[in-house]
């Protein structure tokens, strides 16, 4: 009789373990799917950030004035008339 009770308890425990294992496997699959989506979003954001300095330059309308090679450094004038060093722009790009 004791053997039958032990076998029944073991079978019950194995059934519960199998249910937990199945749930854990499903949770892991869900997490992997979420991680893949997060990676895709981060890659898109990385590309947006990489393109941002060029987009800013185009939007603000940087132009190289004719005398921009003074002191050995290129200087650009944006549409508001502010002179901006191209070296400074490249430093700004690296920070992003």
Buried (B, 14 or more C-beta within 10 A) or exposed (E): EEEEEEEEEEEEEEEEEEEEEEEEEEEEEEEEEEEEEEEEEEEEEEEEEEEEBEEBBEEBEBEEEEEBEEEEEBBBBBEEEEEBBBEEBEEBBEEE
